[in-house]
Amino acid sequence: MTESGKGGFLSKIKRGLFMTHTEILEKIEGSVKEKLGFDASVLETLEEALIAADVGAETAGTLVAGVAARAKRYRPEDLPRLKVLLKDEIDTLLARAPTEKRSLEKPEVVFIVGVNGTGKTTTAAKLAARDIAEGRKVILAAADTFRAAAVEQLQTWGERIGVPVIRHAEGADPAAVVHDAISAARARTADVLYVDTAGRLHTKFNLMEELAKMRRIAGREIPGAPHRCLLVLDATTGSNGLAQARKFVDAAGVTGVVLTKLDGTAKGGVVLAILRELGIPVVAVGVGEGQDDLVPFDARDFAAALLD
């Protein structure tokens, strides 16, 4: 990636994290000014600010404990110094965070999972568009057959970005769509197959059981498939999204997270909770509605946008 391109990504992440950034700094700034120094009440305010940003109580406690340990050594007395210590702790946390590895298999089969309303279908299309820009040949599979709007939406996206969409009739077996999509991806020598899955099924079906069935079909056709399973989470749901994520990680074999709607929320701290408490990588963040507004996650850029 060029430096100018990277700068563009950083500016987008800064825009997406603006409310989170503002909320955290406003809360701790008032505390530091009132005390004209740095004491236990400042640490308490810092922890409250992080929890409000949906960093999560456990992760917030870990970060604040690290800041307190550094403060004994550096004795900060103003907000800029406190920011440096907090950024150092966040950098340390992010340095330990896992990163996603792509499969060399062709076609690489990628399941897109998550509840309805998170932007799952749009995310599948945007990931496909990004791969096309990088020279990969892509196919989309409309396996959310229980929601007609999802199939039509993916078809529209496919036409817009020039990607074939494998689809069946409304209410068809999603596993059958996966089977046919893999056959099509092989026949057309595609590099990547993105499978848009259901976020909610009819009451007689269990979502996780259906996902497990689709995984079995994919694995039967291509050993090791699906090679990746990306969970799409809505950033505005904050800690509720983290609870959602735990269910999918346990039941669907999630390998990475795409965080959408990070374009005005004050809950961007959930990224840190996902990385630390779930131990899975954040692959990309959505910072707008545009096709190019799905930004590859960069830990260094995230830390800078959060506090600088």
ChimeraX attribute file (.defattr): number of C-alpha atoms within 10 A of each C-alpha:
attribute: neighborCount
match mode: 1-to-1
recipient: residues
	/A:1	6
	/A:2	7
	/A:3	8
	/A:4	9
	/A:5	10
	/A:6	14
	/A:7	13
	/A:8	13
	/A:9	21
	/A:10	20
	/A:11	14
	/A:12	23
	/A:13	28
	/A:14	23
	/A:15	17
	/A:16	24
	/A:17	24
	/A:18	20
	/A:19	19
	/A:20	25
	/A:21	22
	/A:22	13
	/A:23	16
	/A:24	23
	/A:25	18
	/A:26	11
	/A:27	16
	/A:28	23
	/A:29	18
	/A:30	14
	/A:31	20
	/A:32	22
	/A:33	14
	/A:34	10
	/A:35	13
	/A:36	12
	/A:37	14
	/A:38	20
	/A:39	16
	/A:40	9
	/A:41	13
	/A:42	22
	/A:43	20
	/A:44	14
	/A:45	19
	/A:46	26
	/A:47	24
	/A:48	19
	/A:49	20
	/A:50	27
	/A:51	21
	/A:52	21
	/A:53	24
	/A:54	28
	/A:55	28
	/A:56	23
	/A:57	16
	/A:58	12
	/A:59	23
	/A:60	23
	/A:61	19
	/A:62	15
	/A:63	24
	/A:64	20
	/A:65	15
	/A:66	17
	/A:67	22
	/A:68	21
	/A:69	13
	/A:70	17
	/A:71	18
	/A:72	9
	/A:73	8
	/A:74	12
	/A:75	15
	/A:76	19
	/A:77	16
	/A:78	15
	/A:79	19
	/A:80	13
	/A:81	14
	/A:82	25
	/A:83	18
	/A:84	15
	/A:85	22
	/A:86	22
	/A:87	19
	/A:88	17
	/A:89	20
	/A:90	22
	/A:91	17
	/A:92	13
	/A:93	17
	/A:94	20
	/A:95	12
	/A:96	11
	/A:97	19
	/A:98	14
	/A:99	19
	/A:100	14
	/A:101	12
	/A:102	10
	/A:103	16
	/A:104	10
	/A:105	14
	/A:106	14
	/A:107	25
	/A:108	22
	/A:109	27
	/A:110	23
	/A:111	28
	/A:112	25
	/A:113	27
	/A:114	26
	/A:115	20
	/A:116	17
	/A:117	11
	/A:118	23
	/A:119	19
	/A:120	26
	/A:121	27
	/A:122	19
	/A:123	24
	/A:124	26
	/A:125	26
	/A:126	21
	/A:127	20
	/A:128	25
	/A:129	23
	/A:130	17
	/A:131	15
	/A:132	17
	/A:133	10
	/A:134	9
	/A:135	10
	/A:136	14
	/A:137	19
	/A:138	24
	/A:139	27
	/A:140	27
	/A:141	30
	/A:142	27
	/A:143	30
	/A:144	28
	/A:145	23
	/A:146	20
	/A:147	17
	/A:148	13
	/A:149	13
	/A:150	22
	/A:151	24
	/A:152	13
	/A:153	14
	/A:154	26
	/A:155	20
	/A:156	15
	/A:157	22
	/A:158	20
	/A:159	11
	/A:160	11
	/A:161	15
	/A:162	14
	/A:163	20
	/A:164	18
	/A:165	23
	/A:166	22
	/A:167	23
	/A:168	18
	/A:169	11
	/A:170	16
	/A:171	14
	/A:172	14
	/A:173	16
	/A:174	25
	/A:175	21
	/A:176	15
	/A:177	22
	/A:178	29
	/A:179	16
	/A:180	15
	/A:181	26
	/A:182	28
	/A:183	14
	/A:184	18
	/A:185	24
	/A:186	15
	/A:187	9
	/A:188	13
	/A:189	14
	/A:190	17
	/A:191	20
	/A:192	25
	/A:193	27
	/A:194	29
	/A:195	30
	/A:196	28
	/A:197	29
	/A:198	25
	/A:199	20
	/A:200	16
	/A:201	16
	/A:202	10
	/A:203	7
	/A:204	6
	/A:205	10
	/A:206	12
	/A:207	19
	/A:208	18
	/A:209	12
	/A:210	18
	/A:211	22
	/A:212	16
	/A:213	14
	/A:214	25
	/A:215	22
	/A:216	17
	/A:217	18
	/A:218	23
	/A:219	15
	/A:220	12
	/A:221	15
	/A:222	17
	/A:223	11
	/A:224	16
	/A:225	22
	/A:226	24
	/A:227	21
	/A:228	21
	/A:229	23
	/A:230	27
	/A:231	26
	/A:232	28
	/A:233	28
	/A:234	23
	/A:235	28
	/A:236	21
	/A:237	18
	/A:238	23
	/A:239	22
	/A:240	14
	/A:241	21
	/A:242	22
	/A:243	12
	/A:244	15
	/A:245	22
	/A:246	15
	/A:247	13
	/A:248	19
	/A:249	18
	/A:250	10
	/A:251	14
	/A:252	23
	/A:253	18
	/A:254	21
	/A:255	21
	/A:256	25
	/A:257	27
	/A:258	29
	/A:259	28
	/A:260	25
	/A:261	22
	/A:262	25
	/A:263	23
	/A:264	17
	/A:265	18
	/A:266	23
	/A:267	24
	/A:268	30
	/A:269	27
	/A:270	26
	/A:271	26
	/A:272	23
	/A:273	21
	/A:274	25
	/A:275	21
	/A:276	21
	/A:277	14
	/A:278	14
	/A:279	15
	/A:280	18
	/A:281	22
	/A:282	25
	/A:283	20
	/A:284	21
	/A:285	28
	/A:286	29
	/A:287	23
	/A:288	18
	/A:289	13
	/A:290	9
	/A:291	16
	/A:292	14
	/A:293	19
	/A:294	27
	/A:295	24
	/A:296	17
	/A:297	22
	/A:298	18
	/A:299	19
	/A:300	13
	/A:301	17
	/A:302	22
	/A:303	20
	/A:304	16
	/A:305	20
	/A:306	22
	/A:307	20
	/A:308	13
